[in-house]
Each structure stands twice: as C-alpha cells, then as structure tokens.
Amino acid sequence: MRGITVGTTAEREELLAAAVVEAVEGTSAYAGSVFLRSRDRRSIVLAATCRVPPSLLGGWRLIPVSSPIPVATAYTSGRTVHLADAEETMRRYPQLAVALPYAFGSCSVPVGAGGETFGSLAIIWAASPGGAGLSKAQRRHVRTIANRLGASLAALRTRIGDPVECAPETIPVENPAPSAPAVRVGLFDWDLISGMISVDDEFCTIFGLDPRTFDGQAKTLHASLHPGDLAAFRFGAGEAASGSRTTSRRLRIRDHRYGGDGYRTVELWGRVPEADDAEPRTHLVGAIVDARAGSTALAAVERLRDGLFSLAPDGRVTYANHSALQLLDVSGDELLGRILWDVLPWLSDPDVESRHRSAMIAQAPASFLACPSPDRWLAFSLHPEADGVTGRVVPLGQPPSASTPSASSASSASSTESPTAATPTRLGVMHHVLQLGSALTEAVTTREVCEVVSDQLVPAFGGQQLAIYVVRNKTMHLLFHTGHHEDFLDWLEGAPLHARLPGTEALTSGAPLFIESRQDLSQDYPDIPTGEVSSWVYLPLIASSHPVGICVLGFDTTHQFTERDRGVLTALAGLIGQALERAQLYDSEFAIARGLQQALLPHRLPAIPGIRTVARYLPGTSGMDIGGDWYDVIPTTNGVSLIIGDVQGHSIAAAATMAQLRSAVRSFTAVGHTPGEVMAGVNRTLIDLDSGLLASCCCIHLEPRTHHAQAVTAGHPPPLLRRPDGTTDVLDLDVGPLLGVERASAYPGTRIALPPGSVLALYTDGLVEEPGADIDVGIDRLRASLAHARSDSLDELAGRLLHNARRSSYRADDIALLLTETAYGSGQQGPDGTSEGPCADRPHDSARGPGDDPRSVTFRRE
C-alpha cells in the first residue's frame, strides 16, 4: 500500500486480527469480518476475517459504500445495524436476504475515531426465527471493540503512516476457527553425557509424568516404555550421536488411562546439532509425536462403508475415506486440497455451493442429491462446525421422485464431461447480478440509473472511468461520465452507428468488447486516441431487441479480464440496458405529466398593492403520477384572496379535479362571495362532480388597508403567522369539514389581525408530514423555522422553509407553499430601514413573468 511500510502493515494486521477475534469470542457469534475504506472512499474492502474464509463471502470482498448492505450502512451512517434473524434481515435488507437466503443474524458497527469513519466490523451468528439476537451488553461489547480498533488505527496513522485505506487487491487477514488437535508433540533436549533430559509439559503429559515432579533423569522414562523397546530407545540415541543425522523410532509407551496395563505407539524424532569434528556431540534434541487420536479416528473412519469426507470452511477437501473416493470415482491425489465442486463436473452446480454456504453461514446441517451417471444417485449430507464441514455420501437405493430436490443431474453434466463443458454461474457472480439488479429496481430516472451503475460497477471491478452513451437519431451522445479524465471517449460523441469504432461496433454486434492494453487498441483501431486509459470494457446496452446505448468502463493501468469478469460484466450489461430503457421512458412521461401539472397552476402571481407574494411547488418523488396540490392569488375589489388546497390522491383524476376546484374558487370569489360562502360553493361543486375524491382547502381574504383578514379552512393544515417582532403562531381557526363529504356543510370564518410587516404562510401537508410522526410535530417544526429564518428576502424565506424537504431523497407527497407579506404603512419604517419595508425598492414577486417566477424552477424531480 502506498506510503505504508511493511512494519505498519504487519502492525495493522495484528490490530485487525485481535479485534475481530475478540468480537466473535466475546459474543454468541461464530464468524466476523472487518472492512476498511478504499482510497477513493467509494468502497469498503474486506481486511480481516475470523472463522470465515474470504471465498465464503463471495462477491462481498469489495462493497460499494452506497450498497444496501448492513456493513456499508454502518460505515456511511455511523450507526449500529443489528439484525436479530433472517426475518428481520429480509424486512430491512431484502437485497442481502435474496443473495444470502440463510438463517443467520448479524451486527455491523462502524470503526473510526475522532468523528472519522475508517470502516466497519461485522459479526454473524446462527439464528432461529424470532431469535432475540445479541443482548444490549453484547452490542456494547462489539461497539467498544470497534471504537478501540478505530483509536488504535488513528494512533498508528499518526505515528507511522496511513494504515486505514485498503486497495481492492488487499489480501484479508484470516483467523481460522480452532480445532481439536489430532497430533500431540512434546519437545526434549537430552544431554547424552550426564543423562539429564529437559522436556516441556506436553512431553510429560504424553509419558504420563507430572511436570512438577519429573527429575530430569532419562532412566525415569524407562519405566514408561515397553520393556521390548528399551534397547531400541538406547540404540537410537547412540546412532544419532555418532551420525549427526535425524533418527526416528517407534516406541510403545504405557497408557495410564487403563491402569498402566496397556500401551500405545508414539514416534521419537531426534537429531544431534552440528558441531566441529573436534568437538564431541553431546546433545540430542527432538520431539515425541503422539498421533493416537488421529490414527485411531482414521482407522475407525476407514472401516466404514459410508463415504465420509471433510471440507475446510472454503470448500476444499481435507480428507476423504476410501469409501468416499470409490463412490465419487476419484483418487485422493485428484481430490485432496481442491474444491469439491471444481473437481467433480456433476457437482459443478450453484446449488451445491449454495448448500455448503448455507451450512457454514447458518451453522445448520444441509443435504442434497446428485446424479453422477444416469443410473446412479448419491445422497449427500453436510454437518458444519466453525472450523469446517463433515460430509457423508451414500448410494441411493432407487431414483428419487420428481418432487425430490437435487443439486445436479446427468442431463446437465455427466461424469465423462469436461469440467469446462458446462460451467454454471458461481455464487460470487450471482452476487454482482443480484446487487446491481436490486439497486436498479430503486432507480427511476436516467440520472439515477447512471449513478447506480457507477456506484456499483466502478468499485466492484477496480475501474477509474465510466461513461454511458445513448443512441439518438442513430448517433452516439454522452449521457453520463465519472472519473478524472474529462476527455475520456470524446471521440465517440456524435459518432454514427455505422462508424468503425469500439463503442459502435460493440453496440451493433451486441457482443461486449474487452481491450486489455493500449497495444491491443492500437492494433485493432489504429486511429483511436488512447489518452491516459490503459484498458477498456465496452458493454452494449440492448433492450427490447434494439440498441439503447453503450457502457464503457476504463482502467488507468493494464487490466487482465478473467473469464469470471467477462461473464459477470456481460450479464450486467443486460440489466443496465433494460433499466436505462425504462428510465428513458419514465423521463419522457414524467416531463409530460409535470408539464401538464405546471400548466394547471398559476403561471404568474398578480401584482397587488400593499402586499408581496411568493409561491413554491415541489413534486413528490414516490412516482410519476401528478398530484392535486394547488394555490392561487385572486385580486378582489377590496383586497385579495389567498387560496391553497390539496385534492386527495396522485393521478390524472386528482389533477383534473384540482383544476375544476380552482376554477370554482375563482368564480365564487369573482362575484364577491365571502370566504365561507366560497368554501360552501366549492364543496357543492366537488360533490356534483361525483369524482369520489375529497379535498382540503384554506381561503384567506386579506384587506391590506385595514390590516385584517377573514380566514376559512376545510380540513386543511392551519396557516402560520409571523408578526413584525418575530413571534410566530399557528393560527387557531374554526375548522370546517373536508370538501366533498356533506353537501350541507358550513364553513365558519375567523377574523385575524395582520400588523404591517407580517408574513402569512399557507402550505399543504406534504411540507409537515413525516412517516411515523404526528402532523402537529411537523407543523410546530415549520413554525419554529418560520420564526427563526431571516426575512431580508421573501424568496430566501421560502427557500429556507423548503430546505429540509429538499434535502430528503424521498417525498411521498407534493408540497405547495404560499407566502404573503403585508407592507408597512406609508411613512413607516420597515425592518431594513426603507420607507415601505421589503416591498419598496424591488419588484413584487407577484409582478414577475413566468420565466422569473421562483416557483417555476422547482418543477422538476428533486
């Protein structure tokens, strides 16, 4: 790693290993991992594991920080993500549950110090449905370990260099699960002159001696040896002393477990250290090896007719008895040390790998059937522990029924086929497909699709540049680019589809193009500038059998594309093409729908002497359907009527009803009706329309000369009033029923005072509603914002009130806001010292044309 010495790397590895082991052993978890951020901060990289090999994590060795994965969420949010069981995982992180559909719980916590996050630490445990997961004390324990690790990494960075950032090619630190030793080894140093022997505690244990009372005499050991082996024991020592070579002897020692009547065999290995020819060889050093547990177990297993085998956590075969080798029709040399499903073509099915992964992650037995040949079926069962899996394989007496699940069949691969004849998709490959597919389901616009592709593709494959070109009028046009080379693929802009260029040829042929070096590019396309990029991938985006565009991934250094890389990227190209086509259609329909809604709202607010008005509108982000929010400013003979309303629903019907109600309000107001009469007339109109929709509305008739107003509301959120001294209240109005409920409904009016310089805020519920919170809380929050916001500009004030709504990435409802400011009387001083207050020296917002209307700039998807 750049700027890090070998010593720093080793010290960091020790910190990571200690932290993840402590987190696992101090909780009910059986495995854990630590991820650290990448150099570009776009990904987190697997840096250490405990009791789980990196290969078992599949595609989760490099995770984009935007991924909906608990460890990424913990890193980006700085909060603990605790998932008690598989049900909670499915509910909160469905993408993870789809990719890892196993019964496990997890806890992910951020790792950092001083307000800076370096990565995240995660542990997992076997979980039954309804399990409680970790206790609060255990969660605190994990957070404490993560915080201590963060502090240690920060201290190491201050002292030596940056140990935090991880390159994508970083090899994780592995901490395998402990297993019971099959072999015991005791060490000794025998002085051949004095006869004294120095031994360790394990040596004493093998010989059945007490280390505290052993006198160090070699002859004391004779009592533990079989009488027939005493001569061989002495001869071996003499042979080693004279020949200066390693000697080995099998000895029988008394087995004290059976009262000293039995013996077991051990091996003695000894060697006299090298010495000058003139110096006598006086010491014999070596070891006593007791392999009784392993040899006894091995003998027992070899006697069984059932096939038994052992797998390491990553699926490598560590042992197979003779019966297993016969049933699998493979030799030990071919099988041992290799992945089971890589060696046997008829087991090369994703389901086999999935069963092994399920057994390891859920720590629960798994089983499956397999067919090595048309007339032979085998039944497999897997029994996991943290340090690996014990497998059992037996022949099946008769073929399974059609309903019996099997991992593979002879129709897909036979024992005589080449392993490469039909290579199925591995789970690591499926991870990328599922991950991008899940993320694309939440992307709606073309911009969102491009950002998802960039967030997922670039860090996953280590690229530095990404560009997406789309086809318009049979020519290529840049839609999106990310990376530090601004001129990346400039020559592709405007190129016709028939041009002989890498991008156009990949698109017209429908086949991905992988260019691994500048030499390869120059050889096939001599006229194409290479720039600062060294390797390229051109992915054709095809949807509905027609070309949509091209996705190009660039690498600053020469990159070799493996078969896995090519397979994954080819699969992802189809997903991207479908998502991009869908997004383009959405953008077109969205523009039409929003244009229609914009046409239904006022293009220009009228100029009213003595007052100033500003309107804002933000569409919801939950879908493309247009809503029924509206506002209006209607001049009258003695003042002005301020209207805001909200028709139930988000549809064309809601927008049409909104337009009709707006026309009705204007009609009733124009003939001089009071606000209460206007609301009653509009209520009857809505009922007569028989649309089946309800609506809320607030109508305030303002008289600038008297500084009073008459307010009527039909089930609408109450207006807010900020007085010149800054005090801000929620107006307590007599509330009438919603429009469209009862034909005879009456709407009482409330008279309110509006001192010069007051600001009146009318709004729809989208501005104050939040999921899971009472609307009164949102209204009070808006009141506080209005009270404390600066009033130098009504534009600024409207922007500040919408600030929180704009920051939200999701708005289930549209938002309409209408602000009205009453002018100071003639000769009075406004808050800025001008004679007419804020309205005196600048044009009224209500006098602006459509192009200047501040409302108009918000007609877009936020």
Summary of the structure (lengths in Angstrom):
residues: 862
radius of gyration: 38.5
end to end distance: 40.1
largest distance: 129.0
contacts: 2857
relative contact order: 0.06
helix: 35%
strand: 27%
